[in-house]
Amino acid sequence: MIQPMFRPITSTLLPTATSVPGPVPTVIPTPTEYQTVGEAGHRTLWVTFGLMVLSSGIFALLSWNVPTSKRLFHVITTLITIVASLSYFAMATGHATTYNCSTVWDHHKHVPDTSHQVCRQVFWGRYVDWALTTPLLLLDLCLLAGVDGAHTLMAIVADVIMVLSGLFAALGEEGKTAQKWGWYTIGCISYLFVIWHVALHGGRTVSAKGRGVSRLFTGLGLFTLLLWTAYPIVWGVADGARKTSVDTEIMIYTILDFLAKPVFGFWLLLSHRAMPETNIDLSGYWSHGLATEGRIRIGEED
């Protein structure tokens, strides 16, 4: 009997163990990064506000026993610290500020690159302060040295251009180098014109007022020159390259502002008292205005 020969069939189609695919690589986007004022910077703004108010009160008191016609330096110097007080009050209370945001790209392996925003707080109130107070500071120096009106006006205009250029640079887009650093360059060039109109011409004219006034102008001029040169350096490191925190930026600027305004003011007014030749007699204009010039007033000498 022939028996059929059957062999067990082994199928090669049976399912076998296979590797389960891993999860697809994912990247969690980086949230927006804010570089903003902290507790230390906030306290610094309030302290500086108080110092500016105190300085304004002292400057006003110093002018009480000075004749009205000779209070010009007192009035200008007091206005400087009053404007600074308003500026620091605005910044301390959270006004006069905005954010300048830039895009930062994050590079990853095996997945597309991502980006996030870095927003730095910019106190535009500081630039409004400088646009009003620095021309007054220059006016103090020009009047002290006897600089003529033409060079005084040109110095003030160059100074305003310098400050506004700094504001435009601070608000410029981070990716547009020509926009941001171009305004910064314009501001630095304007600063050179300020030096030329005030320092060079002031040095020539102040010699006619005597040795004491020349020394005072030279001291105040060099003091102001060193401080004002530090401002663009701080800007380049802080708002420009963003290498410092906002708190550090505030602290440095407040130190410079305190030296350039209250300290400058005390130096000028206390020295001015001891030098009668620095007095500017504006009895005609200050008391009667320019419209009365040329009229004959009873009781005045010919």
C-alpha positions as CSV (number, residue, x, y, z in Angstrom):
1,M,0.0,0.0,0.0
2,I,1.4,3.2,-1.0
3,Q,1.0,5.9,1.6
4,P,1.0,9.4,0.4
5,M,4.0,11.3,1.7
6,F,2.9,14.5,3.2
7,R,5.4,16.8,4.8
8,P,4.4,19.5,7.2
9,I,4.1,22.8,5.5
10,T,6.1,25.6,7.0
11,S,5.0,28.9,5.8
12,T,7.5,31.7,5.5
13,L,4.7,34.1,5.5
14,L,4.0,33.9,9.2
15,P,4.3,37.3,10.9
16,T,7.6,37.9,12.5
17,A,8.7,40.4,15.1
18,T,9.4,43.8,13.5
19,S,10.9,47.1,14.9
20,V,8.3,49.7,16.0
21,P,9.2,53.1,14.6
22,G,10.2,55.7,17.3
23,P,8.5,59.0,17.9
24,V,9.1,61.7,15.3
25,P,11.6,64.3,16.7
26,T,9.8,67.4,17.8
27,V,11.1,70.8,19.0
28,I,9.2,72.9,21.5
29,P,9.4,76.5,20.3
30,T,11.3,78.8,22.6
31,P,8.9,81.4,24.1
32,T,9.5,85.1,23.7
33,E,12.3,86.4,25.8
34,Y,11.9,89.7,27.6
35,Q,14.8,91.8,28.7
36,T,13.1,94.2,31.1
37,V,13.7,96.2,34.2
38,G,14.0,94.4,37.5
39,E,13.6,95.4,41.1
40,A,17.1,96.9,41.4
41,G,16.6,99.1,38.3
42,H,13.1,100.1,39.5
43,R,14.5,101.3,42.8
44,T,17.3,103.1,41.1
45,L,14.8,105.1,39.0
46,W,12.9,106.2,42.1
47,V,16.0,107.2,44.0
48,T,17.3,109.2,41.1
49,F,13.9,110.9,40.8
50,G,14.2,112.0,44.5
51,L,17.7,113.3,44.0
52,M,16.7,115.3,41.0
53,V,13.8,116.9,42.9
54,L,16.0,117.7,45.8
55,S,18.6,119.3,43.5
56,S,15.9,121.4,41.8
57,G,14.8,122.7,45.2
58,I,18.3,123.6,46.3
59,F,19.1,125.4,43.0
60,A,15.9,127.4,43.4
61,L,16.9,128.4,46.9
62,L,20.3,129.5,45.7
63,S,18.8,131.9,43.3
64,W,16.7,133.8,45.9
65,N,19.5,136.2,46.9
66,V,20.6,136.8,43.4
67,P,19.3,139.8,41.4
68,T,16.7,138.8,38.9
69,S,18.8,140.2,36.0
70,K,21.6,137.9,37.0
71,R,19.7,134.6,37.6
72,L,20.1,133.2,34.2
73,F,22.5,130.4,35.1
74,H,20.3,129.5,38.1
75,V,17.2,129.4,36.0
76,I,18.8,127.2,33.3
77,T,20.3,124.8,35.8
78,T,17.1,124.5,37.7
79,L,15.2,123.7,34.5
80,I,17.7,121.0,33.7
81,T,17.0,119.0,36.9
82,I,13.2,119.7,36.8
83,V,13.0,118.1,33.4
84,A,15.2,115.2,34.6
85,S,12.8,114.8,37.6
86,L,9.8,114.5,35.3
87,S,11.6,112.0,33.1
88,Y,12.6,109.8,35.9
89,F,9.2,109.9,37.4
90,A,7.7,108.8,34.1
91,M,10.2,105.9,33.8
92,A,9.8,104.8,37.5
93,T,6.0,104.7,37.1
94,G,6.2,102.5,34.0
95,H,5.5,105.3,31.4
96,A,7.8,106.5,28.6
97,T,8.9,102.9,27.7
98,T,8.4,100.5,24.9
99,Y,9.9,97.2,23.6
100,N,12.2,96.6,20.7
101,C,11.9,93.0,19.5
102,S,14.3,91.1,17.3
103,T,14.2,87.6,15.8
104,V,16.7,85.0,17.0
105,W,17.1,81.7,15.1
106,D,17.6,78.4,17.0
107,H,19.5,75.7,15.2
108,H,18.6,72.0,15.8
109,K,19.8,68.6,14.5
110,H,17.5,66.5,12.2
111,V,14.7,69.1,12.4
112,P,14.1,72.5,10.8
113,D,15.4,75.5,12.6
114,T,13.1,77.5,14.7
115,S,13.1,81.1,15.9
116,H,11.9,83.2,18.8
117,Q,11.6,86.8,19.7
118,V,13.9,88.7,22.1
119,C,12.3,91.9,23.2
120,R,14.3,94.5,25.1
121,Q,12.8,97.4,27.1
122,V,13.7,100.8,25.7
123,F,13.0,103.9,27.9
124,W,12.3,106.5,25.2
125,G,11.6,109.0,28.0
126,R,15.3,109.1,28.6
127,Y,15.9,110.5,25.1
128,V,13.1,113.1,25.6
129,D,15.0,114.2,28.7
130,W,18.3,114.4,26.9
131,A,16.7,116.3,24.0
132,L,15.6,119.0,26.4
133,T,18.3,119.1,29.1
134,T,21.5,118.7,27.0
135,P,20.8,121.9,25.0
136,L,20.4,123.7,28.3
137,L,23.7,122.3,29.5
138,L,25.4,123.6,26.3
139,L,23.7,126.9,26.8
140,D,25.2,127.2,30.3
141,L,28.7,126.5,28.9
142,C,28.3,128.8,25.9
143,L,27.1,131.7,28.1
144,L,29.9,131.1,30.6
145,A,32.5,131.2,27.8
146,G,30.8,134.0,25.8
147,V,30.3,132.0,22.7
148,D,28.5,133.9,20.0
149,G,24.9,133.2,19.1
150,A,25.6,131.5,15.8
151,H,27.9,128.9,17.2
152,T,25.6,128.4,20.2
153,L,22.7,127.7,17.9
154,M,24.6,125.3,15.7
155,A,25.9,123.4,18.8
156,I,22.3,123.0,20.1
157,V,21.0,121.8,16.8
158,A,23.9,119.3,16.4
159,D,23.1,118.1,20.0
160,V,19.4,117.6,19.3
161,I,20.3,115.6,16.1
162,M,22.7,113.5,18.2
163,V,20.0,112.6,20.8
164,L,17.3,111.9,18.2
165,S,19.8,109.7,16.3
166,G,20.3,107.7,19.5
167,L,16.5,107.2,19.9
168,F,16.1,106.1,16.3
169,A,19.0,103.7,16.7
170,A,17.5,102.2,19.9
171,L,14.2,101.6,18.1
172,G,15.8,100.3,14.9
173,E,15.3,96.7,13.7
174,E,18.0,94.4,15.0
175,G,18.5,92.7,11.6
176,K,19.0,95.9,9.7
177,T,22.6,96.9,10.5
178,A,22.6,99.9,8.3
179,Q,19.4,101.3,10.0
180,K,20.5,100.8,13.6
181,W,24.2,101.5,13.4
182,G,23.8,104.1,10.7
183,W,21.8,106.3,13.1
184,Y,24.4,105.6,15.8
185,T,27.2,106.8,13.4
186,I,25.2,110.0,12.6
187,G,24.8,110.6,16.3
188,C,28.6,110.3,16.9
189,I,29.4,112.6,14.0
190,S,26.9,115.2,15.4
191,Y,28.7,114.9,18.8
192,L,32.0,116.0,17.1
193,F,30.2,119.1,15.8
194,V,29.1,119.9,19.3
195,I,32.6,119.7,20.5
196,W,33.8,121.9,17.7
197,H,31.3,124.6,18.3
198,V,31.5,124.7,22.1
199,A,35.0,123.6,23.1
200,L,37.1,125.2,20.3
201,H,35.2,128.5,20.1
202,G,34.5,128.6,23.8
203,G,38.2,128.2,24.5
204,R,39.0,131.2,22.4
205,T,36.3,133.5,23.7
206,V,36.6,132.7,27.4
207,S,40.1,134.0,27.7
208,A,38.8,137.5,27.5
209,K,36.9,137.0,30.7
210,G,39.9,136.4,32.9
211,R,41.9,133.5,34.3
212,G,39.4,132.4,36.8
213,V,36.5,132.1,34.3
214,S,38.9,130.3,31.9
215,R,39.7,127.7,34.6
216,L,36.1,127.2,35.4
217,F,35.1,126.8,31.8
218,T,38.0,124.4,31.2
219,G,37.1,122.3,34.2
220,L,33.4,122.1,33.4
221,G,34.1,121.6,29.7
222,L,36.4,118.6,30.3
223,F,34.1,117.2,32.9
224,T,31.2,117.3,30.5
225,L,33.3,116.0,27.6
226,L,34.3,112.9,29.6
227,L,30.7,112.2,30.7
228,W,29.2,112.7,27.3
229,T,31.8,110.5,25.7
230,A,30.7,107.7,28.1
231,Y,27.1,107.9,26.9
232,P,27.6,106.5,23.4
233,I,29.9,103.8,24.8
234,V,27.3,102.6,27.2
235,W,24.7,102.8,24.5
236,G,26.8,100.6,22.2
237,V,27.2,97.9,24.9
238,A,23.6,98.1,26.2
239,D,21.0,99.1,23.6
240,G,23.3,98.4,20.7
241,A,24.9,95.0,21.3
242,R,22.6,94.1,24.2
243,K,25.5,92.8,26.3
244,T,24.2,94.1,29.6
245,S,21.0,93.7,31.5
246,V,18.4,96.5,31.6
247,D,19.1,97.0,35.3
248,T,22.8,97.5,34.7
249,E,22.0,99.9,31.9
250,I,19.7,102.0,34.2
251,M,22.3,102.1,36.9
252,I,25.1,103.4,34.6
253,Y,22.9,106.0,33.0
254,T,21.6,107.3,36.3
255,I,25.2,107.7,37.6
256,L,26.1,109.6,34.4
257,D,22.9,111.7,34.6
258,F,23.5,112.6,38.3
259,L,27.1,113.7,37.5
260,A,26.1,115.6,34.3
261,K,23.2,117.5,35.9
262,P,23.1,118.0,39.7
263,V,26.9,117.8,40.2
264,F,27.5,120.0,37.1
265,G,24.9,122.5,38.4
266,F,26.4,122.7,41.9
267,W,29.8,123.2,40.5
268,L,28.7,126.0,38.1
269,L,26.4,127.9,40.5
270,L,28.8,127.8,43.6
271,S,31.7,128.9,41.4
272,H,29.6,131.5,39.6
273,R,28.8,133.2,42.9
274,A,32.5,133.8,43.6
275,M,33.2,135.3,40.1
276,P,31.3,138.5,39.4
277,E,32.7,138.6,35.9
278,T,30.6,135.6,35.0
279,N,27.4,137.5,35.6
280,I,25.3,138.1,32.5
281,D,23.3,141.4,32.9
282,L,20.0,140.9,31.0
283,S,18.2,143.7,32.8
284,G,16.8,145.0,29.5
285,Y,15.7,141.8,27.9
286,W,14.9,139.8,31.1
287,S,12.7,142.5,32.6
288,H,11.2,144.3,29.5
289,G,11.7,142.1,26.5
290,L,13.3,142.8,23.2
291,A,10.4,144.9,22.0
292,T,11.5,147.7,24.3
293,E,15.1,147.8,23.1
294,G,15.8,151.2,21.5
295,R,13.2,153.1,23.5
296,I,14.1,155.8,25.9
297,R,13.2,154.9,29.5
298,I,13.1,157.6,32.1
299,G,15.6,157.3,34.8
300,E,18.2,155.4,32.7
301,E,21.5,156.8,31.8
302,D,22.2,157.6,28.1
